[in-house]
């Protein structure tokens, strides 16, 4: 791995353990039109394991985001990945009546996962009795960031009826929003306003603690504002928030969406390693497990002579 002014190894890790991953676990979901397919990845050892619900980006599936899911699971988290209706593996036609509210069905998928933790726990050999259900976080990339954000208190102006409804869930104690869209309205390109009218979030009530991760080269075709648009979930939300700005990173943040996916436009293993460690350290901090790695991450990013990114908090 190439050297830089930010020493990733200064962020200490717990010892990695083997991971048991089970897929698909199929949950009946009445009214959804499709059963909900879920992947669960868990460390083979350990008890009182915290949980991360991971929402994929548009078109992906439970098979995506291996660089994050595998890392988090090998270092003590149980990672649960549902496949949402916009996944290419579902193949929903654009004229399907469910399409205008896929943004909402994604949030309902995450809540359904929480409601069915007993079923998911029983599906993984040796996992029974090892979950810490008081420590649950939501994470998501791109469209998945809006999904996770909704559980934290983000509200969406429903393009169908205009309602601004609270879909937050008190079972979620912290979040990680990766390359997540900012404000809608005049900040959207005409293409985005036409094809993705649900990108119209209100962050005023997103008070649950969260880490926002954004690339300073993530120049999305969905906005007229450039990369700073991705800072909105941090800037416009209240409460305990942190922002990791990755220098030179585009939308895939170095390649978090998969080990070999073509969507990676800025492949950078060192950047992915930084995202892995900082998000892991943040969640251990935010869920009240341990602050050591988070303190080390903040120091490493502030003291480096040529850092990979900048970390700030409010």
C-alpha positions in Angstrom: 0.0 0.0 0.0 1.5 3.4 -0.9 2.6 5.7 1.8 1.1 9.1 2.5 1.1 11.8 5.2 -1.9 10.1 6.8 -0.8 6.9 8.4 -3.9 4.6 8.2 -2.2 2.2 10.6 -2.3 4.9 13.3 -6.0 4.1 13.6 -6.0 1.0 15.7 -8.2 -2.0 15.0 -9.5 -5.0 16.9 -8.2 -8.3 15.7 -9.9 -9.5 12.6 -12.0 -12.6 12.8 -13.4 -15.0 10.2 -16.8 -13.9 8.9 -19.9 -16.1 8.3 -22.1 -14.7 5.6 -25.6 -16.1 4.7 -27.6 -15.1 1.7 -30.3 -14.8 0.7 -32.5 -14.9 3.7 -36.0 -14.3 2.3 -38.4 -12.3 4.4 -42.1 -12.2 3.5 -43.1 -8.6 2.9 -46.8 -8.2 2.3 -47.8 -5.3 0.1 -44.3 -5.0 -1.3 -45.0 -7.2 -4.4 -41.6 -9.0 -3.9 -40.2 -10.9 -0.9 -37.3 -9.0 0.7 -34.0 -10.7 0.2 -31.3 -10.1 2.8 -27.7 -10.9 3.4 -26.3 -11.2 6.9 -22.5 -11.1 7.6 -21.3 -11.8 11.1 -18.0 -12.4 12.9 -17.6 -16.1 13.8 -16.7 -15.2 17.4 -17.6 -12.6 19.9 -20.7 -11.6 21.8 -22.9 -8.5 22.3 -22.3 -7.7 18.6 -23.6 -4.3 17.4 -25.5 -4.1 14.1 -25.2 -2.1 10.9 -28.0 -1.9 8.4 -26.4 -1.1 5.1 -28.5 0.4 2.2 -27.1 -0.1 -1.2 -26.9 2.6 -4.0 -29.3 2.7 -6.9 -29.3 -0.5 -8.9 -27.0 -2.5 -6.5 -28.1 -5.4 -4.3 -27.2 -7.5 -1.2 -24.1 -8.6 -3.1 -22.6 -5.0 -3.2 -20.3 -3.1 -0.9 -18.0 -6.0 0.0 -15.1 -3.7 1.0 -17.3 -2.2 3.7 -19.5 -5.1 4.8 -16.6 -7.6 5.0 -14.4 -5.2 6.9 -17.0 -4.2 9.4 -18.1 -7.8 10.0 -14.5 -9.0 10.4 -14.0 -6.3 13.1 -17.0 -7.0 15.3 -20.2 -5.8 13.6 -23.2 -7.8 12.2 -23.9 -6.3 8.8 -27.4 -6.7 7.3 -27.9 -5.8 3.6 -31.4 -5.9 2.1 -31.9 -5.8 -1.7 -34.2 -2.8 -2.5 -36.8 -2.7 -5.3 -34.6 -0.5 -7.5 -31.9 -3.2 -7.7 -31.0 -4.5 -11.2 -31.5 -8.0 -9.8 -35.2 -7.2 -9.3 -35.7 -5.7 -12.8 -38.6 -3.5 -11.9 -39.9 -1.7 -15.1 -40.0 2.0 -15.0 -43.8 2.1 -15.5 -44.4 -0.1 -12.4 -46.7 1.8 -10.0 -44.2 1.2 -7.2 -41.4 3.2 -8.8 -42.5 6.7 -7.7 -42.3 5.6 -4.1 -39.2 3.4 -4.2 -37.5 6.0 -2.0 -40.1 5.2 0.7 -40.2 1.4 0.2 -36.4 1.4 0.9 -37.0 2.9 4.3 -39.8 0.4 4.9 -37.4 -2.4 3.9 -34.9 -1.3 6.6 -37.7 -1.1 9.3 -38.9 -4.6 8.2 -35.4 -5.9 8.8 -35.4 -4.5 12.3 -38.8 -6.0 12.9 -37.5 -9.4 11.8 -34.2 -9.6 13.6 -35.2 -12.8 15.3 -35.6 -14.5 11.9 -32.3 -13.1 10.6 -30.4 -14.1 13.7 -31.7 -17.7 13.5 -30.6 -17.9 9.8 -26.9 -17.6 10.6 -25.3 -20.6 12.2 -24.0 -19.8 15.7 -25.3 -16.3 15.8 -28.2 -16.9 18.3 -27.9 -14.8 21.4 -24.9 -12.8 20.2 -26.6 -9.6 19.0 -26.6 -6.3 20.9 -30.0 -4.9 19.9 -29.3 -1.7 21.8 -26.5 -0.7 19.4 -27.9 -0.4 15.9 -26.6 1.9 13.2 -27.8 2.7 9.6 -25.3 3.2 6.8 -25.8 3.9 3.1 -24.1 5.0 -0.1 -25.6 7.4 -2.6 -29.4 6.7 -2.8 -28.7 4.4 0.2 -27.5 7.4 2.1 -30.9 9.1 1.8 -32.5 5.8 2.9 -30.3 5.6 6.0 -30.7 9.3 6.6 -34.5 8.9 6.7 -34.1 6.5 9.7 -32.0 9.3 11.3 -34.7 12.0 10.9 -34.1 13.2 7.3 -37.5 13.9 5.7 -38.4 13.7 2.0 -40.9 15.9 0.2 -43.0 13.1 -1.4 -43.2 13.8 -5.1 -46.6 12.0 -5.2 -48.5 13.9 -2.6 -46.1 16.6 -1.3 -46.1 15.3 2.3 -43.0 15.7 4.5 -43.3 12.7 6.8 -41.1 11.6 9.7 -39.9 8.1 9.0 -37.2 8.0 11.6 -36.7 5.0 13.9 -35.6 5.3 17.5 -33.9 1.9 17.3 -31.2 3.5 15.1 -28.6 5.2 17.3 -26.1 6.4 14.7 -25.5 6.6 11.0 -22.9 6.8 8.2 -24.0 8.6 5.0 -21.6 8.0 2.1 -21.7 10.3 -1.0 -25.3 11.3 -0.1 -27.4 13.8 -2.1 -28.0 17.3 -0.8 -30.9 19.7 -1.2 -33.3 19.4 -4.1 -35.3 22.1 -5.9 -33.1 24.7 -7.6 -30.0 22.7 -6.7 -30.9 19.9 -9.1 -30.2 19.6 -12.8 -33.2 19.4 -15.1 -32.4 15.8 -15.7 -32.4 15.0 -11.9 -35.6 17.0 -11.3 -37.4 15.0 -14.0 -36.1 11.5 -13.3 -35.4 11.6 -9.5 -37.9 14.0 -8.0 -37.5 12.2 -4.6 -34.1 13.9 -4.2 -35.8 16.7 -2.2 -34.6 16.1 1.3 -35.1 18.2 4.4 -32.3 17.8 6.9 -33.7 20.1 9.6 -34.8 17.2 11.8 -31.9 14.7 11.2 -30.7 15.0 14.7 -29.4 11.4 15.2 -25.5 11.3 15.4 -23.9 10.7 12.0 -20.7 10.7 10.0 -21.0 12.1 6.5 -18.4 11.0 4.0 -18.0 13.0 0.8 -15.4 13.3 -2.0 -14.2 16.7 -3.0 -14.2 15.6 -6.7 -17.7 14.1 -6.6 -19.1 16.3 -9.3 -22.6 14.7 -9.7 -24.7 15.1 -12.9 -27.7 15.4 -10.5 -26.8 18.9 -9.2 -25.7 22.3 -10.4 -23.6 23.0 -7.3 -20.7 20.6 -7.8 -19.1 18.5 -5.1 -20.1 20.7 -2.2 -23.7 19.5 -2.6 -22.6 16.3 -0.9 -21.7 18.3 2.3 -25.4 19.2 2.8 -26.2 16.3 5.1 -23.5 17.6 7.5 -24.0 21.4 7.1 -27.8 21.4 7.1 -28.5 18.9 9.9 -28.6 19.6 13.6 -26.9 17.7 16.5 -23.8 15.7 16.7 -22.3 15.3 13.2 -18.9 14.7 11.7 -17.7 15.2 8.1 -14.9 13.2 6.4 -13.9 15.0 3.2 -11.8 12.7 1.0 -9.3 14.6 -1.2 -9.5 13.6 -4.9 -12.4 11.2 -4.3 -15.3 10.8 -6.8 -18.7 9.2 -6.2 -17.4 5.7 -5.4 -15.0 7.1 -2.8 -12.1 5.0 -4.2 -14.1 1.8 -4.7 -16.4 1.0 -1.8 -19.2 -0.3 -3.9 -17.4 -3.6 -4.7 -14.1 -5.3 -5.3 -14.3 -5.3 -9.1 -17.3 -3.2 -10.0 -17.2 -1.0 -13.1 -18.8 1.9 -11.3 -15.5 2.6 -9.6 -14.2 5.7 -11.4 -11.5 6.6 -8.9 -10.0 3.3 -7.8 -7.8 3.9 -4.8 -7.2 1.1 -2.3 -5.6 3.4 0.3 -8.7 5.7 0.2 -11.0 2.7 0.7 -8.9 1.6 3.6 -9.2 5.0 5.2 -13.0 4.9 4.7 -13.1 1.4 6.3 -11.2 2.4 9.4 -12.7 5.9 9.9 -16.3 4.6 9.6 -15.6 1.7 11.9 -13.9 3.9 14.4 -16.8 6.4 14.3 -19.5 3.8 14.8 -17.7 2.3 17.8 -17.5 5.9 19.2 -21.1 6.8 18.4 -22.6 3.6 19.7 -20.7 3.9 23.0 -18.4 1.0 22.5 -14.9 2.6 22.6 -13.4 6.0 21.7 -9.8 5.0 21.2 -9.8 4.5 17.4 -12.0 7.6 16.8 -9.6 9.8 18.7 -6.7 8.3 16.8 -8.5 8.9 13.4 -9.0 12.5 14.3 -5.4 12.9 15.2 -4.1 11.1 12.1 -6.1 13.3 9.8 -5.2 16.5 11.5 -1.4 15.8 12.0 -0.6 14.3 8.6 1.6 16.4 6.3 -0.1 15.2 3.2 -3.5 13.8 4.4 -5.9 11.8 2.3 -8.8 13.8 3.8 -10.1 16.2 6.4 -12.2 15.3 9.4 -14.3 17.9 11.2 -17.1 17.7 13.8 -19.8 20.0 15.2 
